[in-house]
Amino acid sequence: MPTPREVWSAGDWPSLSKLVVSAGEATAAASGAGPGMRALDVGAGDGNVAIPLAKAGAEVTALDPTPELFESGRARAAEAGVDIEWVEGDAMDLPFGDQSFDVVTSNFGAMFAPDHKRAAAELTRVGRRVVMTTWDFEGMNGQLFVVMRPFMPPPPDGAEPPPFWGIEDHVRECFAPTGRDVTIERDAAPTGDFESVDAYTDFLLRTLGPVDLARPALEADGRWEEMRAAVRANYERFNEADDGTFRASPTYFRITA
């Protein structure tokens, strides 16, 4: 079973992350972070939340299980003129003391931790305020997990599927043991314009780490084109363009605890 580091160092996350820059900025804004505050971004990737947090004046730590992404993150932070501490770590075992941070954020990151209640417990343990985004189960990217699951390697025993974070009752159940008040808002992360559904499908399949990692085995089994067709059909269903191009507005949850 590949490790999270192996999964997310595959593909091309710095290219894919550009599609969710606006969501990262919205998460940073919702956190209320500013000068004199300490902020932690979990599953930080190459800085979509960490950079706007730092630009707002917060002292920022960016944590991710995939340090290969930090090179891109450091370059982006330097271009933005901000300093960020980059730390390798796991959302289910954060290497920080209780209430070390004024705010903790996670943009489509901690949702991939296999134990959802443990991740929620860790986020709230180290942060006074938590702002987390997860793909809406009924939206385009939530449904992507559903259509891909039959083609992907089985998850480890006991691992909870990431798209469950897009179900309101599940979110509240995960945070219930923390005793935090939880609010859930919906927002969207527009894809921008692509020349066709096929172009977007191939971009996603090339850049998304888990898919890139699984591709050799799927091709060897003769199942790659079947999965591509299922992914393409999902995107066609959510396509907002009617001129042969592709654009969509994948919906997501903004969870505040």
C-alpha positions in Angstrom: 0.0 0.0 0.0 1.6 3.3 -1.0 2.2 5.9 1.7 0.6 9.4 1.5 4.0 10.8 0.6 4.2 8.4 -2.4 0.7 9.2 -3.5 0.9 13.0 -3.4 4.5 13.2 -4.8 3.2 11.4 -7.9 1.3 13.4 -10.6 1.8 17.2 -10.7 0.2 18.8 -7.7 1.7 22.3 -8.3 -0.2 22.4 -11.6 -3.4 20.9 -10.1 -3.3 23.2 -7.1 -3.8 26.3 -9.3 -7.4 25.3 -9.8 -8.1 25.7 -6.0 -6.1 28.9 -5.4 -9.4 30.9 -4.9 -10.6 28.3 -2.4 -7.3 28.7 -0.5 -7.7 32.4 -0.3 -11.3 32.0 0.9 -10.2 29.6 3.6 -7.4 32.0 4.8 -9.9 34.9 4.9 -12.5 32.8 6.8 -9.9 31.9 9.4 -9.6 35.6 10.6 -5.8 35.3 10.9 -3.8 38.5 11.1 -0.8 40.2 12.7 0.2 38.7 16.0 -1.5 35.4 15.4 0.0 31.9 14.9 -1.5 29.9 12.1 -1.1 26.2 11.0 -2.1 24.9 7.6 -2.5 21.1 7.5 -2.1 19.3 4.2 -0.6 22.6 2.9 0.6 21.3 -0.4 2.5 24.2 -2.1 0.9 27.0 -0.1 -2.6 27.8 -1.3 -3.7 28.7 2.2 -0.4 29.3 3.9 0.7 32.1 1.6 -2.5 34.2 2.0 -2.3 33.6 5.8 1.2 34.9 5.8 0.2 37.9 3.6 -2.4 38.7 6.2 0.3 39.1 8.8 0.1 35.8 10.6 3.1 33.7 11.7 2.5 30.6 9.5 3.5 26.9 9.7 2.7 24.8 6.7 2.5 21.0 7.3 2.2 18.3 4.7 3.2 14.6 4.5 4.8 15.3 1.1 8.0 17.5 1.5 8.5 17.2 -2.3 5.8 19.9 -2.6 7.7 22.3 -0.4 10.1 23.4 -3.2 7.2 24.8 -5.2 5.7 26.2 -2.0 9.0 28.0 -1.0 9.2 29.5 -4.5 5.7 30.7 -4.4 6.2 32.2 -0.9 9.4 33.9 -2.0 7.5 35.4 -5.0 4.8 36.6 -2.6 7.4 38.1 -0.2 6.4 36.1 2.8 8.2 33.7 5.3 6.6 30.3 6.1 7.9 27.4 8.1 7.5 24.2 6.2 7.1 21.0 8.3 6.7 17.3 7.2 3.9 15.7 9.3 0.7 13.8 9.6 -2.8 15.3 10.2 -3.5 12.5 12.6 -0.4 13.1 14.7 0.4 16.8 14.7 3.8 17.5 16.2 2.6 20.5 18.3 1.3 21.1 21.8 -2.3 21.7 22.8 -3.7 25.0 21.5 -0.4 26.0 20.0 -2.1 28.0 17.2 -4.8 30.7 17.1 -6.1 29.2 13.8 -5.7 25.8 12.0 -6.7 25.5 8.4 -6.9 22.6 6.0 -7.9 23.0 2.4 -8.8 19.6 0.9 -5.9 18.1 2.9 -6.9 16.6 6.3 -10.0 15.0 4.5 -7.5 12.4 3.2 -6.5 11.2 6.7 -7.9 7.6 7.0 -9.3 8.1 10.5 -11.7 11.1 10.3 -12.4 11.5 14.0 -8.8 11.4 14.9 -8.0 14.1 12.3 -10.8 16.3 13.7 -9.5 15.7 17.2 -5.9 16.7 16.2 -7.0 19.8 14.4 -9.0 21.0 17.3 -6.4 19.9 19.9 -3.7 22.2 18.4 -5.9 25.1 17.3 -8.4 27.4 19.0 -10.3 27.9 15.7 -10.4 25.4 12.8 -11.4 26.1 9.2 -11.4 23.1 7.0 -12.6 22.6 3.4 -13.8 19.3 1.9 -15.4 18.4 -1.4 -19.2 18.3 -1.3 -20.2 14.6 -1.8 -22.9 15.5 -4.3 -20.7 17.9 -6.3 -18.4 17.2 -9.2 -15.3 16.4 -7.2 -17.1 14.5 -4.6 -18.6 12.3 -7.3 -15.2 11.9 -8.8 -14.2 9.7 -5.9 -17.3 7.6 -6.4 -16.7 6.9 -10.1 -12.9 6.2 -9.6 -13.2 4.0 -6.5 -13.9 0.7 -8.5 -10.6 1.2 -10.4 -8.3 2.3 -7.5 -6.4 0.0 -5.1 -8.4 -0.9 -2.0 -7.8 1.4 1.0 -6.1 0.1 4.1 -8.3 -1.8 6.5 -10.4 0.6 8.6 -9.7 3.6 6.4 -12.7 5.9 5.9 -13.4 7.2 2.4 -12.4 10.9 1.9 -15.7 11.9 0.2 -17.6 11.1 3.5 -16.2 14.5 4.5 -18.7 16.0 2.0 -21.7 14.7 4.0 -23.0 17.1 6.7 -24.0 14.4 9.2 -20.6 12.8 8.9 -18.8 16.1 9.5 -20.8 16.8 12.6 -20.2 13.2 13.9 -16.5 13.6 13.4 -16.3 16.9 15.4 -18.9 15.9 18.1 -16.3 14.4 20.5 -14.3 17.6 20.4 -17.2 19.6 21.9 -16.7 22.4 19.3 -19.6 24.3 17.7 -19.5 23.5 14.0 -20.8 25.5 11.1 -20.9 24.3 7.5 -21.1 26.7 4.6 -21.1 25.8 0.9 -18.9 27.5 -1.7 -17.5 26.7 -5.2 -14.0 26.6 -6.8 -14.5 27.3 -10.5 -12.2 25.3 -12.8 -11.8 28.1 -15.3 -12.1 27.4 -19.0 -10.7 24.3 -20.7 -10.9 23.7 -24.5 -13.0 20.5 -24.0 -14.2 17.9 -21.5 -11.5 15.6 -22.9 -8.8 18.2 -22.2 -10.0 18.6 -18.6 -10.2 14.8 -18.1 -6.7 14.3 -19.4 -5.3 17.2 -17.3 -6.9 15.7 -14.1 -5.7 12.2 -14.8 -2.2 13.4 -15.5 -1.9 15.7 -12.4 -3.8 13.9 -9.7 -1.3 11.8 -7.7 -3.4 8.7 -6.8 -4.4 8.3 -10.4 -0.9 8.8 -11.8 0.3 6.2 -9.3 -2.4 3.7 -10.3 -2.1 4.2 -14.0 0.6 1.5 -14.8 -1.4 -1.2 -13.2 -4.7 -0.1 -14.8 -3.0 -0.1 -18.2 -1.6 -3.5 -17.6 -5.0 -4.8 -16.7 -6.6 -3.1 -19.7 -8.8 -0.9 -17.5 -7.3 2.5 -18.0 -9.6 3.6 -20.8 -12.6 2.3 -18.9 -11.7 4.5 -15.9 -11.0 7.5 -18.2 -14.5 7.1 -19.7 -16.1 7.0 -16.3 -14.2 10.1 -15.2 -15.1 11.9 -18.4 -18.8 11.1 -18.0 -18.7 12.5 -14.5 -17.2 15.8 -15.8 -19.7 15.9 -18.8 -22.5 15.7 -16.3 -21.3 18.9 -14.5 -20.1 20.8 -17.5 -21.6 24.3 -17.5 -20.5 25.2 -21.1 -22.6 24.5 -24.1 -20.1 25.4 -26.9 -17.9 22.3 -26.7 -15.6 23.7 -24.1 -15.5 22.8 -20.4 -16.0 24.9 -17.3 -17.5 23.8 -14.0 -18.0 25.1 -10.4 -17.1 22.2 -8.1 -18.9 22.7 -4.7 -17.2 22.3 -1.4 -17.9 22.6 2.4 -16.2 25.3 4.5 -16.3 23.7 8.0 -15.6 26.0 11.0 -15.1 24.5 14.5 
